Amino acid sequence: MKQTFYIDGITCMSCVAHLKAFYSEKEGVVEVEIEKESGRVTLLTDQKLSDATLEEGLAEKYNLKNSTAISKSISSSKWKQLYPLYLIGAYLFAFSGYRWATSGLQDAMLDFMGGFFLIFSFFKFLDLKGFAPSFSMYDPIAKKVSLYGKVYPFLELILGALFIIRFEVQTLLYVTLVILGSTTFGVVRSLLDKRQIQCACLGTALKLPMTEATFIENAVMLAMTLYMLL
């Protein structure tokens, strides 16, 4: 049978190798798989091991989290955790709705997108150092190019300002399509894999879980982008 749980404190491949060896020695364990980025551990066992057995002998730097407990915790506090995201969305829709009524749909969309990038970049700047590694856990480009995660908040800031002043809108739309397309692809993969990771959309200062809300916010932006391009 398969047994999945999560461990905090995995920082390198040496940690992965150590934990693989540690769990391979547990009675009944046939195979061990460990994902460094998320801390997910999957055991193929003859029978289910108790939490006490999984923690017995585990080094102090590691903290075991049962996957069921994590899911329940995230579910029960999801609305509270995502409140800042919903609030930002409400403000953006209210502002762009006013622009729609006074100037038209395209101006409303451009203001929404500009405000989106400006607000989201602001929260990323609250913890620039912590953003890049968190972002690289799911964004395909950031995984391969470490510099991308470091400059991404600046890229959002510039995009937001240029959308607001309507500078080279066509080019901005294509750039938006690429960067949000990449991020959305990574979000979808994380959700399908049921990875319990932190969403970096509002940086790391706010501890937001990766949920369907992350996909929806990106999907709205991509839909607006494609609408204006087509």
TAURDA-V362445 format. One record per run of one state. SS is the DSSP state (@ for helix, = for strand, . for the rest). FROM is the first residue (numbers start at 1). LEN is the number of residues. Records with the same first field share a line. If there is no record, write none. Layout:
# TAURDA-V362445
SS->FROM-LEN / FROM-LEN
This chain:
# TAURDA-V362445
.->1-1 / 9-4 / 25-4 / 36-4 / 46-5 / 56-7 / 82-1 / 103-2 / 126-2 / 136-4 / 145-1 / 166-3 / 193-5 / 200-8 / 210-2 / 230-1
=->2-7 / 29-7 / 40-6 / 63-4 / 198-2 / 208-2
@->13-12 / 51-5 / 67-15 / 83-20 / 105-21 / 128-8 / 140-5 / 146-20 / 169-24 / 212-18
